[in-house]
Amino acid sequence: MHEWEHKDEWKRSSNNFVVSVTRHSESVKSYEGKNRWCVYAYIYPNHPYFEKIDQTGATYQDALTTMPLHCGASLFACPMYGGKVTSIKVGADYNHYKDDYFTYYNTKEEAYEVFKDADELFEWLEYRQQKGQ
């Protein structure tokens, strides 16, 4: 029988976007812990920033590199339904060079830096929504 993988997720929502923080576990390498933390933004079509993102483009486009993400965007996806993009998913992980200390954080409280970054991303998207940018 196959094992089920567990993933924790925290979300903060607004009308036209959601920011989430996730934590999942992976097999441990000798120099790091088991936890993998990520921050994701889901930007919906009514958000003004949605139109600024080239949906056919790469992760390294100006609209994404401008976003306050840890070490830049490491995930970019445009989920579709009925032939239309329903949201833009942009994310960053906390498993880069010299990020190994994040892999030892087990709780939201220990990972306060990740949640601080997620709050900054939320406020960045909220500001652009209010200003129509």
N, CA, C and O atoms as CSV, one atom per row, in Angstrom:
chain,resi,resn,atom,element,x,y,z
A,1,MET,N,N,0.844,-1.186,0.000
A,1,MET,CA,C,0.000,0.000,0.000
A,1,MET,C,C,0.887,1.247,0.000
A,1,MET,O,O,1.936,1.263,0.645
A,2,HIS,N,N,0.477,2.270,-0.707
A,2,HIS,CA,C,1.230,3.515,-0.800
A,2,HIS,C,C,0.934,4.406,0.403
A,2,HIS,O,O,-0.170,4.391,0.949
A,3,GLU,N,N,1.918,5.167,0.797
A,3,GLU,CA,C,1.760,6.107,1.916
A,3,GLU,C,C,1.136,7.415,1.423
A,3,GLU,O,O,1.407,7.859,0.307
A,4,TRP,N,N,0.320,8.012,2.246
A,4,TRP,CA,C,-0.228,9.337,1.971
A,4,TRP,C,C,0.772,10.386,2.442
A,4,TRP,O,O,1.374,10.250,3.508
A,5,GLU,N,N,0.941,11.417,1.650
A,5,GLU,CA,C,1.832,12.509,2.033
A,5,GLU,C,C,1.009,13.606,2.691
A,5,GLU,O,O,-0.083,13.940,2.232
A,6,HIS,N,N,1.540,14.157,3.762
A,6,HIS,CA,C,0.849,15.193,4.520
A,6,HIS,C,C,1.414,16.563,4.147
A,6,HIS,O,O,2.616,16.704,3.921
A,7,LYS,N,N,0.544,17.571,4.084
A,7,LYS,CA,C,0.960,18.941,3.790
A,7,LYS,C,C,0.098,19.882,4.616
A,7,LYS,O,O,-1.129,19.785,4.601
A,8,ASP,N,N,0.745,20.797,5.337
A,8,ASP,CA,C,0.022,21.828,6.085
A,8,ASP,C,C,-0.095,23.069,5.216
A,8,ASP,O,O,0.810,23.377,4.440
A,9,GLU,N,N,-1.217,23.786,5.346
A,9,GLU,CA,C,-1.398,25.014,4.573
A,9,GLU,C,C,-2.147,26.047,5.402
A,9,GLU,O,O,-3.129,25.738,6.076
A,10,TRP,N,N,-1.663,27.271,5.335
A,10,TRP,CA,C,-2.299,28.431,5.948
A,10,TRP,C,C,-2.610,29.396,4.818
A,10,TRP,O,O,-1.786,29.570,3.920
A,11,LYS,N,N,-3.799,30.042,4.838
A,11,LYS,CA,C,-4.201,30.953,3.758
A,11,LYS,C,C,-4.655,32.290,4.317
A,11,LYS,O,O,-5.235,32.375,5.400
A,12,ARG,N,N,-4.377,33.313,3.557
A,12,ARG,CA,C,-4.887,34.652,3.823
A,12,ARG,C,C,-5.500,35.142,2.519
A,12,ARG,O,O,-4.816,35.211,1.498
A,13,SER,N,N,-6.797,35.485,2.550
A,13,SER,CA,C,-7.536,35.782,1.322
A,13,SER,C,C,-7.979,37.232,1.229
A,13,SER,O,O,-8.238,37.898,2.231
A,14,SER,N,N,-8.057,37.696,-0.011
A,14,SER,CA,C,-8.651,38.973,-0.354
A,14,SER,C,C,-9.630,38.703,-1.495
A,14,SER,O,O,-9.798,37.555,-1.906
A,15,ASN,N,N,-10.272,39.742,-2.005
A,15,ASN,CA,C,-11.261,39.529,-3.062
A,15,ASN,C,C,-10.674,38.900,-4.322
A,15,ASN,O,O,-11.285,38.004,-4.904
A,16,ASN,N,N,-9.506,39.354,-4.746
A,16,ASN,CA,C,-8.962,38.946,-6.036
A,16,ASN,C,C,-7.624,38.220,-5.954
A,16,ASN,O,O,-6.939,38.061,-6.965
A,17,PHE,N,N,-7.256,37.786,-4.768
A,17,PHE,CA,C,-6.023,37.017,-4.616
A,17,PHE,C,C,-6.006,36.304,-3.270
A,17,PHE,O,O,-6.747,36.640,-2.346
A,18,VAL,N,N,-5.133,35.314,-3.199
A,18,VAL,CA,C,-4.906,34.553,-1.972
A,18,VAL,C,C,-3.400,34.359,-1.835
A,18,VAL,O,O,-2.703,34.119,-2.821
A,19,VAL,N,N,-2.909,34.464,-0.610
A,19,VAL,CA,C,-1.517,34.123,-0.320
A,19,VAL,C,C,-1.551,32.954,0.649
A,19,VAL,O,O,-2.280,32.974,1.641
A,20,SER,N,N,-0.757,31.941,0.353
A,20,SER,CA,C,-0.721,30.780,1.238
A,20,SER,C,C,0.717,30.431,1.606
A,20,SER,O,O,1.668,30.727,0.882
A,21,VAL,N,N,0.830,29.795,2.753
A,21,VAL,CA,C,2.095,29.250,3.236
A,21,VAL,C,C,1.873,27.755,3.406
A,21,VAL,O,O,0.875,27.328,3.988
A,22,THR,N,N,2.804,26.968,2.898
A,22,THR,CA,C,2.695,25.522,3.059
A,22,THR,C,C,3.960,24.954,3.694
A,22,THR,O,O,5.052,25.513,3.598
A,23,ARG,N,N,3.755,23.822,4.342
A,23,ARG,CA,C,4.873,23.063,4.911
A,23,ARG,C,C,4.611,21.593,4.648
A,23,ARG,O,O,3.548,21.065,4.975
A,24,HIS,N,N,5.592,20.948,4.056
A,24,HIS,CA,C,5.521,19.502,3.878
A,24,HIS,C,C,6.869,18.904,4.251
A,24,HIS,O,O,7.846,19.628,4.446
A,25,SER,N,N,6.915,17.607,4.347
A,25,SER,CA,C,8.134,16.911,4.743
A,25,SER,C,C,8.704,16.119,3.575
A,25,SER,O,O,7.973,15.636,2.711
A,26,GLU,N,N,10.008,16.000,3.571
A,26,GLU,CA,C,10.719,15.189,2.587
A,26,GLU,C,C,11.736,14.335,3.305
A,26,GLU,O,O,12.041,14.556,4.476
A,27,SER,N,N,12.251,13.368,2.598
A,27,SER,CA,C,13.307,12.548,3.198
A,27,SER,C,C,14.506,13.449,3.489
A,27,SER,O,O,14.815,14.368,2.730
A,28,VAL,N,N,15.153,13.169,4.573
A,28,VAL,CA,C,16.201,14.047,5.092
A,28,VAL,C,C,17.555,13.730,4.469
A,28,VAL,O,O,17.984,12.578,4.400
A,29,LYS,N,N,18.215,14.805,4.015
A,29,LYS,CA,C,19.615,14.693,3.607
A,29,LYS,C,C,20.449,14.905,4.867
A,29,LYS,O,O,19.937,15.405,5.868
A,30,SER,N,N,21.679,14.547,4.829
A,30,SER,CA,C,22.504,14.582,6.042
A,30,SER,C,C,22.671,15.974,6.633
A,30,SER,O,O,22.939,16.099,7.828
A,31,TYR,N,N,22.524,17.006,5.844
A,31,TYR,CA,C,22.811,18.366,6.317
A,31,TYR,C,C,21.564,19.235,6.509
A,31,TYR,O,O,21.689,20.432,6.766
A,32,GLU,N,N,20.384,18.663,6.390
A,32,GLU,CA,C,19.183,19.482,6.547
A,32,GLU,C,C,18.064,18.711,7.219
A,32,GLU,O,O,18.097,17.485,7.325
A,33,GLY,N,N,17.052,19.479,7.679
A,33,GLY,CA,C,15.888,18.883,8.312
A,33,GLY,C,C,14.869,18.423,7.289
A,33,GLY,O,O,15.103,18.499,6.083
A,34,LYS,N,N,13.735,17.944,7.782
A,34,LYS,CA,C,12.720,17.330,6.919
A,34,LYS,C,C,11.719,18.318,6.321
A,34,LYS,O,O,11.035,17.978,5.356
A,35,ASN,N,N,11.615,19.542,6.870
A,35,ASN,CA,C,10.541,20.449,6.478
A,35,ASN,C,C,10.884,21.291,5.253
A,35,ASN,O,O,12.019,21.733,5.075
A,36,ARG,N,N,9.870,21.499,4.415
A,36,ARG,CA,C,9.998,22.345,3.235
A,36,ARG,C,C,8.877,23.382,3.301
A,36,ARG,O,O,7.696,23.037,3.290
A,37,TRP,N,N,9.259,24.640,3.370
A,37,TRP,CA,C,8.317,25.746,3.468
A,37,TRP,C,C,8.210,26.443,2.121
A,37,TRP,O,O,9.204,26.572,1.407
A,38,CYS,N,N,7.006,26.894,1.770
A,38,CYS,CA,C,6.769,27.615,0.517
A,38,CYS,C,C,5.731,28.702,0.747
A,38,CYS,O,O,4.870,28.584,1.619
A,39,VAL,N,N,5.827,29.765,-0.049
A,39,VAL,CA,C,4.828,30.833,-0.065
A,39,VAL,C,C,4.307,30.926,-1.499
A,39,VAL,O,O,5.087,30.962,-2.451
A,40,TYR,N,N,2.983,30.964,-1.642
A,40,TYR,CA,C,2.353,31.050,-2.952
A,40,TYR,C,C,1.366,32.207,-2.997
A,40,TYR,O,O,0.699,32.516,-2.009
A,41,ALA,N,N,1.289,32.837,-4.160
A,41,ALA,CA,C,0.234,33.821,-4.424
A,41,ALA,C,C,-0.629,33.269,-5.552
A,41,ALA,O,O,-0.114,32.791,-6.563
A,42,TYR,N,N,-1.931,33.339,-5.371
A,42,TYR,CA,C,-2.895,32.990,-6.405
A,42,TYR,C,C,-3.568,34.302,-6.799
A,42,TYR,O,O,-4.319,34.879,-6.013
A,43,ILE,N,N,-3.301,34.765,-8.000
A,43,ILE,CA,C,-3.817,36.052,-8.462
A,43,ILE,C,C,-4.924,35.769,-9.468
A,43,ILE,O,O,-4.712,35.061,-10.452
A,44,TYR,N,N,-6.107,36.327,-9.218
A,44,TYR,CA,C,-7.273,36.047,-10.050
A,44,TYR,C,C,-7.472,37.140,-11.102
A,44,TYR,O,O,-6.959,38.249,-10.949
A,45,PRO,N,N,-8.226,36.826,-12.181
A,45,PRO,CA,C,-8.349,37.744,-13.319
A,45,PRO,C,C,-8.806,39.168,-12.986
A,45,PRO,O,O,-8.452,40.092,-13.718
A,46,ASN,N,N,-9.567,39.381,-11.927
A,46,ASN,CA,C,-10.025,40.733,-11.604
A,46,ASN,C,C,-8.984,41.575,-10.866
A,46,ASN,O,O,-9.201,42.765,-10.637
A,47,HIS,N,N,-7.869,40.975,-10.498
A,47,HIS,CA,C,-6.793,41.740,-9.860
A,47,HIS,C,C,-6.028,42.483,-10.958
A,47,HIS,O,O,-5.705,41.882,-11.983
A,48,PRO,N,N,-5.731,43.766,-10.774
A,48,PRO,CA,C,-5.044,44.527,-11.824
A,48,PRO,C,C,-3.665,43.973,-12.202
A,48,PRO,O,O,-3.212,44.192,-13.326
A,49,TYR,N,N,-3.006,43.280,-11.316
A,49,TYR,CA,C,-1.673,42.757,-11.624
A,49,TYR,C,C,-1.733,41.530,-12.535
A,49,TYR,O,O,-0.738,41.165,-13.162
A,50,PHE,N,N,-2.891,40.904,-12.602
A,50,PHE,CA,C,-3.087,39.717,-13.443
A,50,PHE,C,C,-2.673,40.006,-14.887
A,50,PHE,O,O,-2.001,39.194,-15.523
A,51,GLU,N,N,-3.079,41.165,-15.391
A,51,GLU,CA,C,-2.794,41.539,-16.788
A,51,GLU,C,C,-1.331,41.882,-17.021
A,51,GLU,O,O,-0.879,41.860,-18.166
A,52,LYS,N,N,-0.587,42.192,-15.989
A,52,LYS,CA,C,0.820,42.555,-16.128
A,52,LYS,C,C,1.729,41.336,-16.303
A,52,LYS,O,O,2.879,41.468,-16.720
A,53,ILE,N,N,1.210,40.160,-15.984
A,53,ILE,CA,C,2.010,38.938,-16.039
A,53,ILE,C,C,1.820,38.257,-17.388
A,53,ILE,O,O,0.696,37.985,-17.810
A,54,ASP,N,N,2.935,37.989,-18.056
A,54,ASP,CA,C,2.915,37.269,-19.324
A,54,ASP,C,C,2.656,35.795,-19.020
A,54,ASP,O,O,3.531,35.087,-18.523
A,55,GLN,N,N,1.459,35.353,-19.323
A,55,GLN,CA,C,1.043,34.001,-18.975
A,55,GLN,C,C,1.769,32.930,-19.776
A,55,GLN,O,O,1.775,31.763,-19.386
A,56,THR,N,N,2.380,33.311,-20.886
A,56,THR,CA,C,3.157,32.364,-21.684
A,56,THR,C,C,4.648,32.506,-21.394
A,56,THR,O,O,5.470,31.773,-21.944
A,57,GLY,N,N,4.983,33.449,-20.531
A,57,GLY,CA,C,6.383,33.759,-20.265
A,57,GLY,C,C,7.029,32.863,-19.232
A,57,GLY,O,O,6.426,31.936,-18.692
A,58,ALA,N,N,8.273,33.184,-18.988
A,58,ALA,CA,C,9.082,32.412,-18.056
A,58,ALA,C,C,8.961,32.966,-16.642
A,58,ALA,O,O,8.362,34.018,-16.417
A,59,THR,N,N,9.541,32.240,-15.704
A,59,THR,CA,C,9.566,32.664,-14.311
A,59,THR,C,C,10.356,33.964,-14.150
A,59,THR,O,O,10.077,34.757,-13.252
A,60,TYR,N,N,11.336,34.176,-15.019
A,60,TYR,CA,C,12.185,35.370,-14.918
A,60,TYR,C,C,11.684,36.478,-15.824
A,60,TYR,O,O,12.402,36.915,-16.723
A,61,GLN,N,N,10.478,36.931,-15.604
A,61,GLN,CA,C,9.923,38.096,-16.302
A,61,GLN,C,C,9.778,39.220,-15.293
A,61,GLN,O,O,9.644,38.969,-14.095
A,62,ASP,N,N,9.805,40.456,-15.769
A,62,ASP,CA,C,9.781,41.616,-14.878
A,62,ASP,C,C,8.630,41.583,-13.884
A,62,ASP,O,O,8.818,41.905,-12.711
A,63,ALA,N,N,7.447,41.198,-14.336
A,63,ALA,CA,C,6.276,41.202,-13.455
A,63,ALA,C,C,6.445,40.251,-12.277
A,63,ALA,O,O,5.895,40.497,-11.204
A,64,LEU,N,N,7.191,39.181,-12.459
A,64,LEU,CA,C,7.394,38.219,-11.371
A,64,LEU,C,C,8.612,38.563,-10.529
A,64,LEU,O,O,8.589,38.389,-9.311
A,65,THR,N,N,9.678,39.048,-11.160
A,65,THR,CA,C,10.880,39.390,-10.398
A,65,THR,C,C,10.657,40.604,-9.519
A,65,THR,O,O,11.410,40.823,-8.570
A,66,THR,N,N,9.645,41.394,-9.813
A,66,THR,CA,C,9.288,42.563,-9.007
A,66,THR,C,C,8.591,42.163,-7.707
A,66,THR,O,O,8.634,42.901,-6.723
A,67,MET,N,N,7.960,41.014,-7.706
A,67,MET,CA,C,7.200,40.570,-6.541
A,67,MET,C,C,8.139,40.228,-5.385
A,67,MET,O,O,9.206,39.655,-5.606
A,68,PRO,N,N,7.752,40.577,-4.147
A,68,PRO,CA,C,8.598,40.278,-2.994
A,68,PRO,C,C,8.511,38.801,-2.591
A,68,PRO,O,O,7.715,38.418,-1.733
A,69,LEU,N,N,9.347,37.992,-3.230
A,69,LEU,CA,C,9.385,36.559,-2.971
A,69,LEU,C,C,10.796,36.161,-2.559
A,69,LEU,O,O,11.775,36.681,-3.095
A,70,HIS,N,N,10.897,35.247,-1.616
A,70,HIS,CA,C,12.190,34.770,-1.103
A,70,HIS,C,C,13.025,34.177,-2.244
A,70,HIS,O,O,12.646,33.168,-2.838
A,71,CYS,N,N,14.142,34.802,-2.538
A,71,CYS,CA,C,15.063,34.369,-3.607
A,71,CYS,C,C,14.382,34.342,-4.977
A,71,CYS,O,O,14.840,33.632,-5.872
A,72,GLY,N,N,13.306,35.094,-5.154
A,72,GLY,CA,C,12.601,35.154,-6.431
A,72,GLY,C,C,11.631,34.007,-6.620
A,72,GLY,O,O,11.587,33.063,-5.831
A,73,ALA,N,N,10.863,34.111,-7.673
A,73,ALA,CA,C,9.856,33.090,-7.975
A,73,ALA,C,C,10.538,31.798,-8.407
A,73,ALA,O,O,11.393,31.803,-9.292
A,74,SER,N,N,10.159,30.706,-7.782
A,74,SER,CA,C,10.667,29.397,-8.189
A,74,SER,C,C,9.537,28.529,-8.751
A,74,SER,O,O,9.765,27.402,-9.191
A,75,LEU,N,N,8.318,29.071,-8.728
A,75,LEU,CA,C,7.175,28.370,-9.305
A,75,LEU,C,C,6.298,29.392,-10.014
A,75,LEU,O,O,6.017,30.462,-9.474
A,76,PHE,N,N,5.870,29.058,-11.220
A,76,PHE,CA,C,4.966,29.901,-11.999
A,76,PHE,C,C,4.042,28.987,-12.776
A,76,PHE,O,O,4.503,28.149,-13.550
A,77,ALA,N,N,2.746,29.139,-12.581
A,77,ALA,CA,C,1.775,28.303,-13.277
A,77,ALA,C,C,0.522,29.115,-13.566
A,77,ALA,O,O,0.187,30.054,-12.843
A,78,CYS,N,N,-0.156,28.738,-14.629
A,78,CYS,CA,C,-1.404,29.398,-15.011
A,78,CYS,C,C,-2.489,28.337,-15.183
A,78,CYS,O,O,-2.756,27.899,-16.302
A,79,PRO,N,N,-3.116,27.922,-14.078
A,79,PRO,CA,C,-4.168,26.902,-14.163
A,79,PRO,C,C,-5.310,27.358,-15.068
A,79,PRO,O,O,-5.710,28.522,-15.052
A,80,MET,N,N,-5.821,26.419,-15.853
A,80,MET,CA,C,-6.884,26.738,-16.805
A,80,MET,C,C,-8.134,25.906,-16.509
A,80,MET,O,O,-8.065,24.796,-15.980
A,81,TYR,N,N,-9.261,26.483,-16.869
A,81,TYR,CA,C,-10.530,25.775,-16.817
A,81,TYR,C,C,-11.354,26.255,-18.001
A,81,TYR,O,O,-11.537,27.459,-18.180
A,82,GLY,N,N,-11.845,25.344,-18.796
A,82,GLY,CA,C,-12.640,25.725,-19.961
A,82,GLY,C,C,-11.869,26.558,-20.962
A,82,GLY,O,O,-12.448,27.405,-21.642
A,83,GLY,N,N,-10.570,26.330,-21.061
A,83,GLY,CA,C,-9.748,27.054,-22.026
A,83,GLY,C,C,-9.316,28.443,-21.597
A,83,GLY,O,O,-8.696,29.163,-22.380
A,84,LYS,N,N,-9.633,28.838,-20.364
A,84,LYS,CA,C,-9.253,30.163,-19.861
A,84,LYS,C,C,-8.404,30.020,-18.603
A,84,LYS,O,O,-8.613,29.122,-17.788
A,85,VAL,N,N,-7.446,30.925,-18.469
A,85,VAL,CA,C,-6.627,30.954,-17.261
A,85,VAL,C,C,-7.499,31.444,-16.112
A,85,VAL,O,O,-8.086,32.523,-16.196
A,86,THR,N,N,-7.589,30.665,-15.046
A,86,THR,CA,C,-8.458,31.005,-13.917
A,86,THR,C,C,-7.716,31.710,-12.790
A,86,THR,O,O,-8.323,32.387,-11.959
A,87,SER,N,N,-6.402,31.545,-12.770
A,87,SER,CA,C,-5.568,32.229,-11.781
A,87,SER,C,C,-4.123,32.125,-12.236
A,87,SER,O,O,-3.777,31.332,-13.111
A,88,ILE,N,N,-3.302,32.938,-11.624
A,88,ILE,CA,C,-1.866,32.838,-11.835
A,88,ILE,C,C,-1.279,32.455,-10.481
A,88,ILE,O,O,-1.509,33.125,-9.475
A,89,LYS,N,N,-0.522,31.369,-10.477
A,89,LYS,CA,C,0.095,30.887,-9.242
A,89,LYS,C,C,1.592,31.184,-9.321
A,89,LYS,O,O,2.290,30.726,-10.226
A,90,VAL,N,N,2.061,31.958,-8.352
A,90,VAL,CA,C,3.477,32.306,-8.279
A,90,VAL,C,C,3.950,31.929,-6.886
A,90,VAL,O,O,3.284,32.238,-5.898
A,91,GLY,N,N,5.088,31.266,-6.799
A,91,GLY,CA,C,5.547,30.836,-5.493
A,91,GLY,C,C,7.042,30.839,-5.331
A,91,GLY,O,O,7.802,30.927,-6.295
A,92,ALA,N,N,7.442,30.739,-4.084
A,92,ALA,CA,C,8.852,30.665,-3.720
A,92,ALA,C,C,9.021,29.635,-2.621
A,92,ALA,O,O,8.197,29.524,-1.714
A,93,ASP,N,N,10.113,28.883,-2.721
A,93,ASP,CA,C,10.402,27.917,-1.669
A,93,ASP,C,C,11.534,28.440,-0.789
A,93,ASP,O,O,12.232,29.392,-1.138
A,94,TYR,N,N,11.687,27.806,0.329
A,94,TYR,CA,C,12.716,28.178,1.308
A,94,TYR,C,C,13.703,27.025,1.447
A,94,TYR,O,O,13.982,26.540,2.543
A,95,ASN,N,N,14.220,26.608,0.300
A,95,ASN,CA,C,15.173,25.507,0.285
A,95,ASN,C,C,16.279,25.809,-0.727
A,95,ASN,O,O,16.592,24.990,-1.591
A,96,HIS,N,N,16.861,26.996,-0.601
A,96,HIS,CA,C,17.962,27.430,-1.456
A,96,HIS,C,C,19.275,27.315,-0.683
A,96,HIS,O,O,19.288,26.934,0.487
A,97,TYR,N,N,20.341,27.640,-1.334
A,97,TYR,CA,C,21.660,27.661,-0.707
A,97,TYR,C,C,21.600,28.535,0.547
A,97,TYR,O,O,21.129,29.670,0.489
A,98,LYS,N,N,22.053,28.036,1.624
A,98,LYS,CA,C,22.069,28.685,2.942
A,98,LYS,C,C,20.679,28.830,3.571
A,98,LYS,O,O,20.514,29.590,4.524
A,99,ASP,N,N,19.691,28.119,3.055
A,99,ASP,CA,C,18.340,28.106,3.639
A,99,ASP,C,C,18.111,26.886,4.520
A,99,ASP,O,O,16.991,26.664,4.980
A,100,ASP,N,N,19.138,26.099,4.762
A,100,ASP,CA,C,18.918,24.832,5.470
A,100,ASP,C,C,18.290,25.014,6.847
A,100,ASP,O,O,17.630,24.099,7.338
A,101,TYR,N,N,18.477,26.173,7.485
A,101,TYR,CA,C,17.874,26.376,8.809
A,101,TYR,C,C,16.352,26.342,8.754
A,101,TYR,O,O,15.714,25.968,9.738
A,102,PHE,N,N,15.750,26.729,7.617
A,102,PHE,CA,C,14.293,26.661,7.486
A,102,PHE,C,C,13.802,25.213,7.570
A,102,PHE,O,O,12.686,24.958,8.023
A,103,THR,N,N,14.625,24.281,7.139
A,103,THR,CA,C,14.202,22.880,7.111
A,103,THR,C,C,14.040,22.280,8.502
A,103,THR,O,O,13.489,21.190,8.653
A,104,TYR,N,N,14.520,22.989,9.514
A,104,TYR,CA,C,14.382,22.525,10.899
A,104,TYR,C,C,13.178,23.159,11.610
A,104,TYR,O,O,12.874,22.794,12.746
A,105,TYR,N,N,12.498,24.094,10.959
A,105,TYR,CA,C,11.323,24.728,11.567
A,105,TYR,C,C,10.120,23.802,11.425
A,105,TYR,O,O,9.741,23.420,10.319
A,106,ASN,N,N,9.534,23.452,12.552
A,106,ASN,CA,C,8.394,22.534,12.559
A,106,ASN,C,C,7.048,23.232,12.677
A,106,ASN,O,O,6.027,22.667,12.282
A,107,THR,N,N,7.024,24.449,13.212
A,107,THR,CA,C,5.753,25.126,13.506
A,107,THR,C,C,5.692,26.497,12.853
A,107,THR,O,O,6.702,27.047,12.414
A,108,LYS,N,N,4.491,27.028,12.802
A,108,LYS,CA,C,4.266,28.387,12.300
A,108,LYS,C,C,5.085,29.391,13.115
A,108,LYS,O,O,5.656,30.332,12.564
A,109,GLU,N,N,5.135,29.183,14.403
A,109,GLU,CA,C,5.864,30.113,15.275
A,109,GLU,C,C,7.365,30.085,14.971
A,109,GLU,O,O,8.014,31.130,14.942
A,110,GLU,N,N,7.902,28.909,14.750
A,110,GLU,CA,C,9.327,28.807,14.417
A,110,GLU,C,C,9.622,29.419,13.046
A,110,GLU,O,O,10.696,29.983,12.833
A,111,ALA,N,N,8.688,29.308,12.140
A,111,ALA,CA,C,8.862,29.805,10.768
A,111,ALA,C,C,8.325,31.227,10.605
A,111,ALA,O,O,7.808,31.575,9.543
A,112,TYR,N,N,8.443,32.038,11.632
A,112,TYR,CA,C,7.886,33.392,11.587
A,112,TYR,C,C,8.417,34.195,10.405
A,112,TYR,O,O,7.698,35.047,9.884
A,113,GLU,N,N,9.658,33.953,9.962
A,113,GLU,CA,C,10.217,34.675,8.813
A,113,GLU,C,C,9.426,34.379,7.543
A,113,GLU,O,O,9.210,35.269,6.722
A,114,VAL,N,N,9.001,33.143,7.385
A,114,VAL,CA,C,8.220,32.752,6.219
A,114,VAL,C,C,6.882,33.488,6.235
A,114,VAL,O,O,6.441,34.001,5.207
A,115,PHE,N,N,6.240,33.540,7.393
A,115,PHE,CA,C,4.947,34.222,7.511
A,115,PHE,C,C,5.098,35.735,7.378
A,115,PHE,O,O,4.199,36.403,6.867
A,116,LYS,N,N,6.208,36.272,7.826
A,116,LYS,CA,C,6.485,37.702,7.630
A,116,LYS,C,C,6.594,38.003,6.135
A,116,LYS,O,O,6.046,38.998,5.660
A,117,ASP,N,N,7.299,37.149,5.395
A,117,ASP,CA,C,7.398,37.307,3.941
A,117,ASP,C,C,6.033,37.178,3.278
A,117,ASP,O,O,5.722,37.925,2.351
A,118,ALA,N,N,5.218,36.237,3.746
A,118,ALA,CA,C,3.875,36.047,3.184
A,118,ALA,C,C,3.014,37.287,3.439
A,118,ALA,O,O,2.258,37.705,2.562
A,119,ASP,N,N,3.124,37.875,4.630
A,119,ASP,CA,C,2.400,39.117,4.924
A,119,ASP,C,C,2.850,40.248,4.007
A,119,ASP,O,O,2.030,41.031,3.526
A,120,GLU,N,N,4.155,40.330,3.766
A,120,GLU,CA,C,4.677,41.371,2.873
A,120,GLU,C,C,4.134,41.184,1.458
A,120,GLU,O,O,3.768,42.162,0.806
A,121,LEU,N,N,4.077,39.951,0.977
A,121,LEU,CA,C,3.520,39.664,-0.342
A,121,LEU,C,C,2.035,40.013,-0.389
A,121,LEU,O,O,1.563,40.586,-1.372
A,122,PHE,N,N,1.305,39.677,0.655
A,122,PHE,CA,C,-0.116,40.000,0.728
A,122,PHE,C,C,-0.316,41.512,0.643
A,122,PHE,O,O,-1.141,41.989,-0.137
A,123,GLU,N,N,0.432,42.255,1.437
A,123,GLU,CA,C,0.308,43.718,1.444
A,123,GLU,C,C,0.715,44.317,0.100
A,123,GLU,O,O,0.115,45.301,-0.334
A,124,TRP,N,N,1.706,43.756,-0.558
A,124,TRP,CA,C,2.156,44.209,-1.870
A,124,TRP,C,C,1.025,44.039,-2.890
A,124,TRP,O,O,0.743,44.950,-3.668
A,125,LEU,N,N,0.380,42.871,-2.881
A,125,LEU,CA,C,-0.733,42.620,-3.801
A,125,LEU,C,C,-1.955,43.461,-3.442
A,125,LEU,O,O,-2.664,43.936,-4.329
A,126,GLU,N,N,-2.201,43.644,-2.163
A,126,GLU,CA,C,-3.326,44.466,-1.721
A,126,GLU,C,C,-3.147,45.921,-2.161
A,126,GLU,O,O,-4.103,46.555,-2.610
A,127,TYR,N,N,-1.934,46.448,-2.035
A,127,TYR,CA,C,-1.638,47.816,-2.467
A,127,TYR,C,C,-1.907,47.976,-3.965
A,127,TYR,O,O,-2.520,48.957,-4.386
A,128,ARG,N,N,-1.452,47.017,-4.765
A,128,ARG,CA,C,-1.679,47.096,-6.203
A,128,ARG,C,C,-3.154,46.975,-6.552
A,128,ARG,O,O,-3.624,47.570,-7.521
A,129,GLN,N,N,-3.871,46.207,-5.764
A,129,GLN,CA,C,-5.314,46.105,-5.986
A,129,GLN,C,C,-5.997,47.435,-5.696
A,129,GLN,O,O,-6.842,47.882,-6.472
A,130,GLN,N,N,-5.634,48.070,-4.577
A,130,GLN,CA,C,-6.241,49.357,-4.205
A,130,GLN,C,C,-5.895,50.461,-5.194
A,130,GLN,O,O,-6.721,51.331,-5.468
A,131,LYS,N,N,-4.674,50.433,-5.734
A,131,LYS,CA,C,-4.208,51.488,-6.650
A,131,LYS,C,C,-4.503,51.165,-8.104
A,131,LYS,O,O,-4.256,51.993,-8.981
A,132,GLY,N,N,-5.025,49.984,-8.373
A,132,GLY,CA,C,-5.326,49.600,-9.745
A,132,GLY,C,C,-4.075,49.339,-10.570
A,132,GLY,O,O,-4.076,49.544,-11.783
A,133,GLN,N,N,-3.006,48.885,-9.916
A,133,GLN,CA,C,-1.727,48.663,-10.609
A,133,GLN,C,C,-1.545,47.209,-10.911
A,133,GLN,O,O,-0.531,46.821,-11.491
